[in-house]
């Protein structure tokens, strides 16, 4: 899951968004654990600070507002009220906050109670700074957590958090590459798109399809073949389903060639690419296409969907 991927506030009679209520089933939220927590400002208002620079020629720098500084102060006061908790890392952004908590000893309350107490402290500072104003709550309802219980996750999340200002600066300077576009038509089909839609206008577009029967030698041969086409200027297209297709598209991506990837799951309104895909979008060499609606739950792709996505890739291709 991408943990910066939040939907716009729903107008569902005050209902809490399902994506913000998601918790790991069966997990003990009082026990010893490491969490990356994300909170979003109500209405996505950029109240917590500013990001300057373009993230490329000029490094991106985040400068907290007075309210942002109060939020950081409240965050670091959590151990005063809950000595079982240590704040390990923080990344404040204009309209949201990431932080890593280490629950080093068993909590007498659920993690949610710790987060709610912090939010109450932030609201108190918010209303004090904006005295006299009729204000909504500072934070949206709920919170998002990522349980960091696998090797390498902690360092990966720290890098992700630190990279937030750069990604925001790049998004501002390349808005078309990071905004979900609906109703994009190609090959007789309609898609939601994220990335460089001009790749659909490339003069040479090649669909990558590999049978599951290929052995390692066969896959290596197909990788070499398609990389040769990409080196000559072809844009490779695939849903990357079979092992051979995954190998081809991964190799093309790693070599920096432009690619179009078809997805089974659609995009939430504020969806954006994560990790290396973010940089590939910024460089204009990636397009993600989704023919179907977004869903939160995990689903296994069906055989019918596999065939449909490969047919769509073939329809987009020029040969």
Residue pairs with C-beta under 8 A, 6 or more apart in sequence:
1 146
2 271
2 272
2 273
2 274
3 36
3 38
3 98
3 144
3 146
3 160
4 38
4 96
4 164
4 272
4 274
5 19
5 268
5 270
5 271
5 272
5 274
6 17
6 19
6 20
6 38
6 40
6 96
6 144
6 268
6 270
7 17
7 19
7 268
7 269
7 270
8 44
8 269
8 270
9 17
9 42
9 43
9 44
9 140
10 17
16 141
16 142
17 140
17 141
17 142
18 296
19 144
19 268
19 296
20 140
20 141
20 142
20 143
20 144
21 142
22 144
22 296
23 29
23 145
24 147
27 33
27 147
29 107
29 110
29 111
29 112
30 103
30 106
30 107
30 108
30 109
30 110
30 111
31 103
31 106
31 107
32 103
32 104
32 105
32 106
33 102
33 103
33 147
33 148
33 149
34 88
34 100
34 101
34 102
34 103
34 147
34 148
34 149
34 154
35 100
35 101
35 103
35 111
35 145
35 146
35 147
35 148
36 98
36 99
36 100
36 145
36 146
36 148
36 157
36 161
37 98
37 99
37 100
37 101
37 115
37 143
37 144
37 145
37 146
38 96
38 97
38 98
38 143
38 144
38 145
38 146
39 96
39 97
39 115
39 119
39 139
39 140
39 143
39 144
40 95
40 96
40 139
40 140
41 47
41 48
41 95
41 96
41 138
41 139
41 140
42 136
42 137
42 138
42 139
42 140
43 136
44 95
44 96
45 95
46 94
46 95
47 65
47 67
47 68
47 94
47 95
47 138
48 64
48 65
48 67
48 68
48 71
48 92
48 93
48 94
48 95
48 96
48 97
49 62
49 63
49 64
49 65
49 68
49 92
49 93
49 94
50 62
50 63
50 65
50 94
51 60
51 61
51 62
51 63
51 93
51 94
51 165
51 168
51 169
51 172
52 58
52 60
52 61
52 63
52 169
53 59
53 60
53 61
53 165
53 169
54 60
54 169
54 170
54 172
54 173
55 165
55 166
55 167
55 168
55 169
55 170
55 173
56 169
56 170
56 173
59 166
60 165
60 166
60 168
60 169
60 170
61 165
62 92
62 93
62 94
62 164
62 165
64 71
64 72
64 92
66 129
67 125
67 126
67 129
67 138
68 92
70 122
70 125
70 126
70 129
71 92
71 97
71 122
71 125
72 90
72 92
73 125
74 118
74 121
74 122
74 125
75 87
75 90
75 97
75 99
75 118
76 87
77 121
78 85
78 87
78 101
78 114
78 117
78 118
79 85
79 86
79 87
81 114
81 117
82 107
82 109
82 114
82 117
83 105
84 103
84 104
84 105
84 106
84 107
84 108
85 101
85 102
85 103
85 104
85 107
85 114
86 101
86 102
86 104
87 99
87 100
87 101
88 99
88 100
88 101
88 102
89 99
89 100
89 158
89 161
90 97
90 98
90 99
90 100
90 161
91 97
91 98
91 99
91 161
91 162
91 164
93 164
93 165
93 168
94 168
98 161
98 164
100 148
100 154
100 157
100 158
100 161
101 111
101 114
103 111
107 114
111 145
112 143
115 143
119 137
119 138
119 139
122 138
122 139
123 137
123 138
123 139
126 135
126 138
127 133
127 135
146 153
146 157
148 154
148 157
160 274
160 275
167 278
170 178
170 278
170 282
171 177
171 178
171 272
174 281
174 282
176 197
177 195
177 196
177 281
177 282
177 284
178 194
178 272
178 273
178 281
179 194
180 192
180 193
180 194
180 267
180 269
180 270
180 271
181 192
181 193
181 194
181 197
182 192
183 190
184 190
184 191
184 192
184 193
184 197
184 200
184 289
185 191
186 200
186 289
186 315
186 316
187 312
187 314
187 315
187 316
187 317
188 315
189 291
189 312
189 315
189 316
190 291
191 289
191 290
191 291
192 266
192 267
192 289
192 290
192 291
193 287
193 288
193 289
193 290
194 267
194 271
194 272
194 273
194 281
194 287
194 288
195 273
195 280
195 281
195 286
195 287
195 288
196 258
196 281
196 284
196 285
196 286
196 287
197 287
198 284
199 205
199 235
199 258
199 260
199 285
199 287
200 260
200 287
200 316
202 235
202 258
203 233
203 318
204 232
204 233
204 234
204 235
204 318
204 319
205 234
205 235
205 237
205 260
205 316
205 317
205 318
205 319
206 226
206 229
206 234
206 235
206 236
206 237
206 317
206 318
206 319
207 237
207 238
207 310
207 313
207 314
207 316
207 317
208 226
208 236
208 237
208 238
208 240
208 245
208 248
208 249
208 313
209 238
209 242
209 245
209 310
209 313
209 314
210 219
210 222
210 242
210 243
210 244
210 245
210 247
210 248
211 242
211 244
212 242
212 243
212 244
214 222
214 242
214 243
214 244
218 244
219 243
219 244
219 247
220 247
222 244
222 247
222 248
223 244
223 247
223 248
223 251
226 234
226 236
226 248
226 251
226 252
227 248
227 251
227 252
227 255
227 257
229 236
230 236
230 252
230 255
230 257
230 258
231 255
231 257
235 257
235 258
235 259
235 260
236 248
236 249
236 252
236 257
236 258
236 259
236 260
237 259
237 260
237 261
237 262
237 313
237 316
237 317
238 245
238 248
238 249
238 259
238 260
238 261
238 262
238 310
238 313
239 245
239 261
239 262
239 263
239 264
239 306
239 309
239 310
239 312
239 313
240 246
240 249
240 250
240 261
241 301
241 306
241 309
241 310
249 259
249 261
252 259
253 259
253 276
253 280
253 286
256 283
256 285
257 285
258 284
258 285
258 286
258 287
259 280
259 285
259 286
259 287
260 286
260 287
260 288
260 289
260 313
260 316
261 286
261 287
261 288
261 289
262 289
262 290
262 291
262 309
262 312
262 313
263 288
263 289
263 290
264 290
264 292
264 299
264 301
264 305
264 309
265 290
265 292
265 294
265 295
265 299
266 290
266 291
266 292
266 293
266 294
266 295
267 288
267 290
267 294
268 294
271 294
272 278
273 280
273 281
273 286
273 288
277 286
277 288
280 286
289 312
291 308
291 309
291 312
